[in-house]
Amino acid sequence: MSEKQKKHKLVIVVGSVREGRFGPVVASWVAEQARVHGGFDIEVVDLADVEIPLSLPTESPKYAGDSYPRPEGMAPLTSSLEGAEAFVLVTPEYNHSYPAALKAAIDWHFTQWTAKPVAFVSYGGAAGGRHAVLHLENVLTELHAVTIRDGLAFPNYFTAWQDGQPQDPAAPGYAKTLLDQLAWWAAALSTAREASPYPA
C-alpha cells in the first residue's frame, strides 16, 4: 500500500469532563465524518474515562521519556497518544479558554505530540470556542506539534445542533477540508519521522 493509500491512526480527544457536557456528541459526529473521509483508522478517547491528576512530577516528560511516572490509570491514554499519527481535539470554551482536564492531559505528555498534526473542533456560545483553540495552538506549538489551520467551530451549539447533527449544511464540507489537511500532514510527518528522528 502506498503512503497516499495508507490509513493513518487518528485519535479524537473529548476534552471536556464536565457533567452534562456536549463534547461526546461533537466527537461522535467528527468520527463519522472521518469514517466517510476514509483516510484514517479512528479511535475516540474520552478524558472523562482517564485518571488525570493536576499535580505533576518534578521532572519534565520531555526529558524523562519512558521512565516518566504516570499514574497506572493513564496508561491507555499514553498508549493511544503514542500510537497516534494525527489528532483532533474536541474542546468547549470555558472562560475564554479550554478545560483544565485537557491541559493536564497534554502536560502529562510531550513526545507523544511531537512532530504530529493536530486539528481542532470547538463549540461554545457566540465565539464557538475559538478562544480555546487560540490558546491550544500556542500550547501544542510549544510541544513541537503541527497545528492545522482550518478547524471547525460551532457557535451557539445548544441551538445549532439537532439529533446529534449540526444544522449548518456546510459543516460536512468544512470537516472534509480539515480532514484532507490532517491526512496530508499525517502522511508527510509520518514519512519524515521514519526517515530521521525529529530534532526536538
Secondary structure as a PSIPRED ss2 file (coil, helix, strand):
# PSIPRED VFORMAT (PSIPRED V4.0)

   1 M C   1.000  0.000  0.000
   2 S C   1.000  0.000  0.000
   3 E C   1.000  0.000  0.000
   4 K C   1.000  0.000  0.000
   5 Q C   1.000  0.000  0.000
   6 K C   1.000  0.000  0.000
   7 K C   1.000  0.000  0.000
   8 H E   0.000  0.000  1.000
   9 K E   0.000  0.000  1.000
  10 L E   0.000  0.000  1.000
  11 V E   0.000  0.000  1.000
  12 I E   0.000  0.000  1.000
  13 V E   0.000  0.000  1.000
  14 V E   0.000  0.000  1.000
  15 G C   1.000  0.000  0.000
  16 S C   1.000  0.000  0.000
  17 V C   1.000  0.000  0.000
  18 R C   1.000  0.000  0.000
  19 E C   1.000  0.000  0.000
  20 G C   1.000  0.000  0.000
  21 R C   1.000  0.000  0.000
  22 F C   1.000  0.000  0.000
  23 G H   0.000  1.000  0.000
  24 P H   0.000  1.000  0.000
  25 V H   0.000  1.000  0.000
  26 V H   0.000  1.000  0.000
  27 A H   0.000  1.000  0.000
  28 S H   0.000  1.000  0.000
  29 W H   0.000  1.000  0.000
  30 V H   0.000  1.000  0.000
  31 A H   0.000  1.000  0.000
  32 E H   0.000  1.000  0.000
  33 Q H   0.000  1.000  0.000
  34 A H   0.000  1.000  0.000
  35 R H   0.000  1.000  0.000
  36 V H   0.000  1.000  0.000
  37 H H   0.000  1.000  0.000
  38 G C   1.000  0.000  0.000
  39 G C   1.000  0.000  0.000
  40 F E   0.000  0.000  1.000
  41 D E   0.000  0.000  1.000
  42 I E   0.000  0.000  1.000
  43 E E   0.000  0.000  1.000
  44 V E   0.000  0.000  1.000
  45 V E   0.000  0.000  1.000
  46 D E   0.000  0.000  1.000
  47 L H   0.000  1.000  0.000
  48 A H   0.000  1.000  0.000
  49 D H   0.000  1.000  0.000
  50 V C   1.000  0.000  0.000
  51 E C   1.000  0.000  0.000
  52 I C   1.000  0.000  0.000
  53 P C   1.000  0.000  0.000
  54 L C   1.000  0.000  0.000
  55 S C   1.000  0.000  0.000
  56 L C   1.000  0.000  0.000
  57 P C   1.000  0.000  0.000
  58 T C   1.000  0.000  0.000
  59 E C   1.000  0.000  0.000
  60 S C   1.000  0.000  0.000
  61 P H   0.000  1.000  0.000
  62 K H   0.000  1.000  0.000
  63 Y H   0.000  1.000  0.000
  64 A H   0.000  1.000  0.000
  65 G H   0.000  1.000  0.000
  66 D H   0.000  1.000  0.000
  67 S H   0.000  1.000  0.000
  68 Y C   1.000  0.000  0.000
  69 P C   1.000  0.000  0.000
  70 R C   1.000  0.000  0.000
  71 P C   1.000  0.000  0.000
  72 E H   0.000  1.000  0.000
  73 G H   0.000  1.000  0.000
  74 M H   0.000  1.000  0.000
  75 A H   0.000  1.000  0.000
  76 P H   0.000  1.000  0.000
  77 L H   0.000  1.000  0.000
  78 T H   0.000  1.000  0.000
  79 S H   0.000  1.000  0.000
  80 S H   0.000  1.000  0.000
  81 L H   0.000  1.000  0.000
  82 E H   0.000  1.000  0.000
  83 G H   0.000  1.000  0.000
  84 A C   1.000  0.000  0.000
  85 E C   1.000  0.000  0.000
  86 A E   0.000  0.000  1.000
  87 F E   0.000  0.000  1.000
  88 V E   0.000  0.000  1.000
  89 L E   0.000  0.000  1.000
  90 V E   0.000  0.000  1.000
  91 T E   0.000  0.000  1.000
  92 P E   0.000  0.000  1.000
  93 E C   1.000  0.000  0.000
  94 Y E   0.000  0.000  1.000
  95 N C   1.000  0.000  0.000
  96 H C   1.000  0.000  0.000
  97 S E   0.000  0.000  1.000
  98 Y C   1.000  0.000  0.000
  99 P C   1.000  0.000  0.000
 100 A H   0.000  1.000  0.000
 101 A H   0.000  1.000  0.000
 102 L H   0.000  1.000  0.000
 103 K H   0.000  1.000  0.000
 104 A H   0.000  1.000  0.000
 105 A H   0.000  1.000  0.000
 106 I H   0.000  1.000  0.000
 107 D H   0.000  1.000  0.000
 108 W C   1.000  0.000  0.000
 109 H C   1.000  0.000  0.000
 110 F C   1.000  0.000  0.000
 111 T C   1.000  0.000  0.000
 112 Q C   1.000  0.000  0.000
 113 W C   1.000  0.000  0.000
 114 T C   1.000  0.000  0.000
 115 A C   1.000  0.000  0.000
 116 K C   1.000  0.000  0.000
 117 P E   0.000  0.000  1.000
 118 V E   0.000  0.000  1.000
 119 A E   0.000  0.000  1.000
 120 F E   0.000  0.000  1.000
 121 V E   0.000  0.000  1.000
 122 S E   0.000  0.000  1.000
 123 Y E   0.000  0.000  1.000
 124 G C   1.000  0.000  0.000
 125 G C   1.000  0.000  0.000
 126 A C   1.000  0.000  0.000
 127 A C   1.000  0.000  0.000
 128 G C   1.000  0.000  0.000
 129 G C   1.000  0.000  0.000
 130 R H   0.000  1.000  0.000
 131 H H   0.000  1.000  0.000
 132 A H   0.000  1.000  0.000
 133 V H   0.000  1.000  0.000
 134 L H   0.000  1.000  0.000
 135 H H   0.000  1.000  0.000
 136 L H   0.000  1.000  0.000
 137 E H   0.000  1.000  0.000
 138 N H   0.000  1.000  0.000
 139 V H   0.000  1.000  0.000
 140 L H   0.000  1.000  0.000
 141 T H   0.000  1.000  0.000
 142 E H   0.000  1.000  0.000
 143 L C   1.000  0.000  0.000
 144 H C   1.000  0.000  0.000
 145 A C   1.000  0.000  0.000
 146 V E   0.000  0.000  1.000
 147 T E   0.000  0.000  1.000
 148 I C   1.000  0.000  0.000
 149 R C   1.000  0.000  0.000
 150 D C   1.000  0.000  0.000
 151 G C   1.000  0.000  0.000
 152 L E   0.000  0.000  1.000
 153 A E   0.000  0.000  1.000
 154 F E   0.000  0.000  1.000
 155 P C   1.000  0.000  0.000
 156 N C   1.000  0.000  0.000
 157 Y H   0.000  1.000  0.000
 158 F H   0.000  1.000  0.000
 159 T H   0.000  1.000  0.000
 160 A H   0.000  1.000  0.000
 161 W E   0.000  0.000  1.000
 162 Q E   0.000  0.000  1.000
 163 D C   1.000  0.000  0.000
 164 G C   1.000  0.000  0.000
 165 Q E   0.000  0.000  1.000
 166 P E   0.000  0.000  1.000
 167 Q C   1.000  0.000  0.000
 168 D C   1.000  0.000  0.000
 169 P C   1.000  0.000  0.000
 170 A C   1.000  0.000  0.000
 171 A H   0.000  1.000  0.000
 172 P H   0.000  1.000  0.000
 173 G H   0.000  1.000  0.000
 174 Y H   0.000  1.000  0.000
 175 A H   0.000  1.000  0.000
 176 K H   0.000  1.000  0.000
 177 T H   0.000  1.000  0.000
 178 L H   0.000  1.000  0.000
 179 L H   0.000  1.000  0.000
 180 D H   0.000  1.000  0.000
 181 Q H   0.000  1.000  0.000
 182 L H   0.000  1.000  0.000
 183 A H   0.000  1.000  0.000
 184 W H   0.000  1.000  0.000
 185 W H   0.000  1.000  0.000
 186 A H   0.000  1.000  0.000
 187 A H   0.000  1.000  0.000
 188 A H   0.000  1.000  0.000
 189 L H   0.000  1.000  0.000
 190 S H   0.000  1.000  0.000
 191 T H   0.000  1.000  0.000
 192 A H   0.000  1.000  0.000
 193 R H   0.000  1.000  0.000
 194 E H   0.000  1.000  0.000
 195 A H   0.000  1.000  0.000
 196 S C   1.000  0.000  0.000
 197 P C   1.000  0.000  0.000
 198 Y C   1.000  0.000  0.000
 199 P C   1.000  0.000  0.000
 200 A C   1.000  0.000  0.000
